[in-house]
Amino acid sequence: MSVNHGANLYDLSKKYGFSKDDFLDFSSNINPFGASQLAKENIINNINQVSIYPDPSYVNLKDSISGYCNCSTENIVLGSGATELISSFIETIDPKKALLLSPAYSEYEKELKKVGCVIEKYYSKYENNFKIDINELIKTINNNKYDLVIICNPNNPTGFAFNRNEIALLLKSISSFVMIDETYIEFTNTKEFSSTSLVDTFNNLFVIRGTSKFFSTPGIRLGYGLISNSKVRDIINAHLDLWNVNIFASLMGEVMFKDLDFINNTIDVMTNQRNLLINELNKFNDLNVYDSQGNFILCQIKTKNITANKLREKLIPNRIIIRDCASFDGLDEYFFRVCVLNPKDNLLLLSKLKEILN
């Protein structure tokens, strides 16, 4: 397994002589419309708070998250990005045997290896359009008695998502801890697919979210986890650094989770653009295109006339970057992923793909 998190714009800028701001980065999965204006204004209007410590209890931030996720404030754990919480949770429960739904984000496997966990993988397959039958998954888990099951929902890079009823069935049917990474859940219908409201009911569930992707704030490093298991939650909190969320992350979070205009507009535009891209990409004879509930789309070059890496290299002189997915365990050199950008950029991507693939 190679560790690869997408394009390094700094390296590409040096190599090709472009400014990093000139690239259209279809590999990053970040909301292209930027952060909530109200949240940014809250920082500007409170810039002098840089000279004070954050509230160690983060009362206002947790209240904002609680309303947004429909869960109890006491079940919220804050982190400096989602990755910190992935690491803290795995270290806390110290699983001996885990099931990882694959292909998946490489950080899960990295953190499991740190604690010496035996890792088994449950592969979604392109023959099934990367869809997973929840009943078959439950049988596998119960037959093998895993300590932990890790699910990215929607899955990166395939775009497949379990709905809330399927997750509830899973939690009722197994004794394992379940960690669900909802990094991309906000780009879809959260009422149908999100598991945050299940946290208060099931104590074997840990839901992780970050704000980098949907809220377009990777620079503030704000993540949060939801868990009702008080024993696990208290251990995680005890090992996290005091004030691990900086004052500006807290100020933005207090506002952006309540900015309904920003949230609803992002969902509407991104859903429409995702549907447009899927429809247009499906017109390419060279491609298999997989349905997605995320803000990204996985494609396979079925003719094998060109690899994903070669396609990526041909697009870079046009200042376009796609994600070669060969580094994802379970995918080969003919898979690539594109995220959803603004309408103009999406049309440019389609145009350049036509020049190369047709």
N, C-alpha and C positions, 0 to 999 in steps of 0.2 A: 504493500500500500504506500503510494507516494502522498506526501502532504502538500496540497495545492489549494489555495483559497482564491484563485482567480488572478486577474491581471495586476501587475505592479506598474502603475502609470509612471512612476519615477524612473524605473529602468527602461521602459519603452520610450519615454521622452528622450533619454540620452541616446538610445540606440537609433531612433529614427529621426531625431532632430525636430520633433514637434513639441509644442507646449503640452503639458499634461492636460490643460484645460481644453485643448483642441480635440481630444479623443472623445468619441461616442462610445462609452463603455457599456456594452450589452452583456458584460460578464458580472457586473457588481450587484445586481438585484436590489438596488437602492431606489426608493421613490424619486423619480427625476424632477419632481416639481418642488423639491426643497422642503424645509421645515415649516411648521406652523408659524405664521406671522405674529399671531398673538403671543406665542411662547417666546419668540425672539424679542418682541417688545417688552416682555416681562423681565428679561435679562437687562435690556438697555435701561429700563426704568428703575432697576434695582442694582445697578452696577456697583454701587458702594458696598453692597453686601460681600464683595470680594474680601473685605477686611474683617469679616466675622466668620465663626465656625457655623456649619449647618446645624439645624436642630437634630440632635443625636437620635431622636425617636422618629423623625421624618413624618410627623403627624399629617401635615397638609398633603404631602406627596402620596402617602398611603391612602388617604381619603380619596384622592383623585383616582388612583389605580383601582380602589375598591368599587367605586361607582362605575368605572369603565369596564371592569371585568365581572361585575356582579358576584363578588365574593367578600368574605369577611376580612376586615383590615388586619386582624390578628394572624391571618394565614398568609400574609405577604412577607417575603424575604427580599431585601434589596441587594443588588450587586453592581459592581463596576463593569457592566456589560454582562451578557448572558453566559459567556464562556466561563467567567468566574464562578457562576452558580452551578454550571454543569460539573466543574471540577469539585466544588464544595460538596455537592450532593453525593457524587460517586465516592468521594473520600469518606463521607460520613457513614453511608450504609455499608461500605466496604464489601461489595458483592464478590462471591467466589465464582459464580457462573452467570453470564449475562447473554441475552439474545438481542442482537442488533439487527433491525430491519435495514436491509441494504438494497441498492447502493445508498450511501448516506454521507453526511458531513464527516470529515476525517477526525474532527476533534473528539467525538465520542470514543472511538477506538483508542485514541491516544491517551485519554484519561483513564479508561478501563485498564490499559496496560500498566499504568503507573501503580495501581493497587494489586497487580498480579492476578487480575481476573481472567478466568477462562472465557473466551469470546466465541460464541457461535453466531452464525448469520442466517437470516431468513430472507432469501432473495426474492424480490419481485422480478418478474420476467417480461421481456419485451413481447413474447408470444401471447401473453395475457394483457398486453397494453399496460403493464406495470401495476395492474390492479391486484389487490390482496383480499382474499376471502376471509372475513373475520372469524368464521367458525373453524376453518382449517388452521388459522393462526392460534386460536384458543387450544385446539387439540395438541398442537406442537408444544405449546408452553406447558400444558399440564402433563404431557408425557415425559418432559425433560426436567421439570422442577427448577426453573431459573430463579435466581434471586432478584434479577432486574431485567426488565424489557425496555428497550429504548426505541421510541418512535418519533420521527420528525413529521409533523402534520400541519400543512401539506409537506410532502416529502421533497427535499432538495437532493437530486435534480429532477425526479420523475414527474412531480406535480400532483401525484395521487394523494387523496385525503380520505381518511375515515370520517364519517359523520359522528355527531355526538352520541346518538343512540348506539352505534357500533362500539364506541369507546366505553360507554356505560355497561354494555353487555360484557365486554372484555374484563372490566374491573370487577364485575360481579362473579365472573367465572374462574378467576385465577387468584392465587395467593401472592404472586410476585409483586414487587414494587414496579410501577410503570412510570417512566419519565417521558413526558411528551413535550417536545420542542415546538412551540407555536410561533417561531420567528416569522413565518409567512402567512399566518392564519388571517391577519387583518385585511389581506388583499382579496379575501373571499367572503362568503356569507357566514359571519361568526355565529349567528343564531342557529345555523345548521351544523357547523363544523367545529366550533370551539368547545373545549372541555373545561374552561375556567369555572363555570357554574357547578361542575361536578366535584370540585375540590373540597367543598364544605361537607360533602356526603361520604366520599371515599378516602380513607386514610392511607391507602397504598398508591396514591396518585401525587405526582409532582409535575406541575406545568411550568414551563420556562418560556419567558418572552423577553425580547430585546426591543429597543427603540431605533436601532440603526437603519432598518430596512423601510418599514412603513412610514415612520415619522422622520426619516431622512436625517438622523442625528448620530452618525457613527462617532463624531468627535467628542460627544459628551460622555460616552461610555456608561449608559444607564441600562440596566437589565433588572428583571424582577422574576421571582419564583413564587408559586402559590402551592401551599401544602398545609393540610389540616393535622398531619401527624405531629403532635406537639413534641414528642421526644426527638425526632429527626430535625424538626424546625429549630428547636432550642440549641441543638448541637451545632447546626450550621451557623446560627446567629452568634454563638459564642466564639466561633473561630474566624468570623469575618472581622476585618479591621474596623475600628471605630471611625465614623465619618468616611466610609468607603465610597459614598456617593457625594460628589463635590457640589458646592452651592449652586453652580449654574445648571447642572443636571437636575437638581431638585427644583429650581425655579422654573425650568422648562416643563418638567413633568407635572408640576402643579397646575399648569395651564393647558398643555397640549392634549391631555387625555379628556379634557372637557370641551375642546374646540370642535364642535359638531360640524360646523361648516367645512373645516379643513378635512375632517375624517370622511364625511359623506361625499365631498367632491372628489377626494382621492379614490375612494371605492368606485364611484361612477365612471370616472375617466379611465382608471386602470383596467376595470372590467371590460369596458368597451374596446379599449386598445388591445387587450389580450385576445378578445374574441376576433378582432380584425386580423391580428397577426396569425392566429391559428387558422382562420379561414384562408388567408392568402398563402401561407406556407403549405397548406394542404393541396394547393394547385400545382406544386412542384412535383414533377414526375420522379425526381431523384430522391425525394424525402418521405420518410415515415414521420408523422408528427403526432405527438402524444398529448391528449387532453390534460389541462393543468388547472389546479385550483390556486396556484401561486401566481407571482408576478413574473414568471419565467416559463419557457417552453422548451421541452427536450425534443430534439430531432435526431433522426438516424439517416445517414446517407446510404440508402438501400442498394444503389447500383455499385457502390464501392469504387467509383471512378476516381474519387479523391478522398483523402483522409480529412478528418476534422481539423487536424493540425495544419495541413496544407491550405485548407479553406480559410482558417484563421490568418495564416501568413499572407494570403492574397488580399484579405480585407484590410489589414493594418495600414498599407499605404493610402487607403481611403479614410484613414483615421477612425476606423470601425474595429472594435474588439469584441469577439465572441468567446465563449468558454468551450475549450476543448475538454471533453468529459472523459478522456481515456484514464485520468487519474482516479476516477470513481471506481471502486471495487465492484465488479459485475458488469461494467460497460467496456466497450472496446474503442478502437481508434476511429470508428465511424460515427460516434455520437457527439453532438455538440448542443449547447444550451444558449438560448438568447433570453435576456430579460426584456421587460416592457419599458420603453422610454416614451418620450412625448410623440405626438402624431407625426410631426415632420421627420424626426429621426427614424421612426419605425418605417416610414415609407422609403427613406433613403436606404435602409438596410435591405428591404425587399428588392429595391432596384439593383443594388450591387450583387445580391445573391443571384438574381436572374442573369446578370452578365456573366457570372462565373459558372453557374450550374446548368444553364440552358444552352 
